[in-house]
Amino acid sequence: MTKTEAILGLNQEYLQLLSTGKSYLHSEVLPHWQALQKRARQAGYNLTAASAWRSFERQLAIWNGKALGKIPVYDRHSQAMDLSGLDDEQKVAAILIWSALPGTSRHHWGTDIDVYDAIAVPEGYEVQLTPEESAGPFAPLHAWLDQQIAAENCEGFYRPFVPGVGAIQPERWHLSHLPTAHQWQKHFDPERLRQLLAASDLELKDAILATLPQILEQYVYPYWQEDL
């Protein structure tokens, strides 16, 4: 399978299983992640992956769950939304605030990881990956990551979703391995994405296909790095 297919989350050819046995990373990213984890432990944090590689089918399930009202959709203030009064294009825009369109998620590449500090998780608490967590129990970890990123000492990782960029809400928990992600974005083919979406059981499909170029311009391309 080509990289053009793999970048859409269609196979695991380039991936290696994490030590937790629960997810995968691109084989070129794994040693950098392990090195960052080691340095975090030395600083007093248990840097843990809540989510790493995600397949097209998994992203599709998340998307459809939100479109059908089975999974909550949140606004820019992290408040649950009622989508029933919205037209299809408005529903698409609402979901895209926090969730990637299947085939466009950076998690498909195996280069991106949602992280938290396992040491700071309160007993009996289930990690949600929210701004409140990032500013609460996981704030010290994120402050440490801020320092490492600013010093270009973060094993190649950075935060793609930051304030003032694109239409997606900032996600402090989302790390991306810049050198590898930069190479993978070059294999993205919007026409192949259109074909894949058209053949899938995607909810809100007509509205998505009608506005796909605009979706890519607002929710995908702003987070890509130009030639390094």
N, C-alpha and C positions, 0 to 999 in steps of 0.2 A: 504494500500500500504506500502511496506517495505521501510526502510531507503535506501536500495540499489537502489530502484526506485526513491525515492525522491531526492537523491543526484544527479541524472541526470536531474533534473528540470522537473519532470513529474507530480508533484502535489503540493498543497499549504497547506498540512495537518499541518505542523509545524509552520505556519507563522501567523503574526499579521499585520494588516494594520497600516502604519505610519499615523501620525496626519495630514499630507498633503493630505492623501487619494489617493496618486499617486503610491505608491509602498508598498512592504511588507518586513518585517524582520523576522528572526527566533524569536519565542516567548521568548527564553532565552537571545537573544541579545538585544531586544528592550529596557529593562530598563537600560542597560549599555550605549546604544546609547543616550537615553534621558538624562542620567547623564552627558555624555560628552558634549552634546549640552548645558546643563545648565552651565557647567563650562566654555565653550567657550563664552557664552553670558556674563558671569561675566568678561571675559578677553577682551571683546569688539568685538567679532566675532559672526556672524550668521551662525553657522555650519549647512549646508543644504545638504540633499541627492539629488544628481542628478539622481542616479540610485541605486537600492538595489537588491531585488530578481529579477531574470530573468528566465523565463521558457525555457525549451528546444526548444519549437516552436519559441520563440522570438529570441533566439540565432541562431537558424537555419535560420530565416529570415535575420538576419544580415549577417551571413556567405554567404548565397546564393546571397544576394544583392551585396556583394563585389566580389564574384566569377564571377558574371554575368556583372560586370561593372556598376551596378546601384548605388552603394555606393563607394566613393573613397577609395582606398587603399594607405596607406602612408608608406614610407620607414623609416629607423631609424633616419633620419634627419627631419622627419615630412613633407617630400615633396611627392606630389601625384605621384604615379607610373602608368606606362602603362604596364598592364599584358599581352598584346596581343602577345608579342614576347617570352613569357615564356612557358615552358612545364608545365604539370599539377603539378608535384612535386614542381617545382619552384613557381608556383602560391600558392600552399598550404603554403609553407614556408613564402612567402611574406605576406599572410593574417594573419598568426600566429604571426607576429611581434607585432600586436596590438589587435588582436581579438582571443578569445578562440574558439577552436573546440566545436560545440554543444555537450553537455553531459559532458564537462570537465570544464566549467566555474565555478569559485568559487561563482559567483552570483547565481548559482543554489541552493546553500546551505542555502541562507538567512542569511549568516554570514558576507557578504562583502558589502561595500557601497562605491560608488564614491561620493566625497564630494567637496564642494566649499563654499566660504564665500558670502552669499547673499548680505551683506552690500556693498561689494566691486564690485558688478556687475555694469558696466557702463549702463546708461539709454539706453534702446533699444537694448542692447547686448544679444545675445544668447550664453549661456555657451557651450563650445565645449569639455572641458576636454582635454587640450593639455599641453605639457611642457611649452609653451610660457605663458599660463595663470598661471601655477604654479609658474613661475619665475616672473610674472608680478603682476596683481591685487590681486592674491590670495597668494602671497609670504608671507605676514605677518601671515596669518592663518597657512600655512604649517610650518613656522618657530616655531610657538607656538606648533603645533602638534609634531614637532621634539623634542622639549624640554620635552613635556609630555611623549613621547615614551621612550626617553633616560632615564628619571627618573622613568620609569615603573609606571607612574601615568596617564595612558591614558584609564582607565576603561577596560583594556584587549585588546585594539585595537593596531594594528601595521601595518606596510606596508609590504606586501609580495613581491611586485615587486620593487626591489631595484637594483642599479648597481652591476654588478659582479655575479649575480645569474641567471642561466638559459639563455634561448634565447629570452625571452620576453623583450620588452623595459620597462625601469623603469616607474612606474606610481605613482607619488606622491599623486594623488587624490584618490587612491584606498586604503581603510582601511579594515582590516579584524579583526574580534573578535577572537583572538587566541585560547582561551580555547574551544570555541564552534566549530570553524573550525577544530581544531585538532581532536575532537571526530568524526566529520562528515567524514573526509577523510578516516577513517578506514572502512567505509562502501562501498567504491568505488570498483566496480567489472569490470575490463577491458573487460571481455568476454561479460558481459551484455551490456556494451557500444558498443562493436563491433556489437552485434545483433541489437541494436537500430539504429545505423548508417546504417547498411546494409538494414534495412527495411524502412528507411526514404527517402525523395526526396533530399538528400544532394548533392550539386554540388561538383565536383571533387572527388566523392565517391571512385572510383577505386584506385586513387593515395593515398587517405587517408587510406583505408583499407589495402593496400599493405605495408604501412609504419607506421601503428598505434603504434606498440611498440616503434619505434624511436621517434614518436611525443610525446608520453607520457613521455619518458625519457628526452626529451629536453624542453618540454613546459608545463608539468604538475607536475611531481614528484619533480623537484628542488625547488618548492615553498611550499612544504609540510613540516611541522615540524616533526622532529623525536620525539620519546616518551619523553614527558616532565617529 
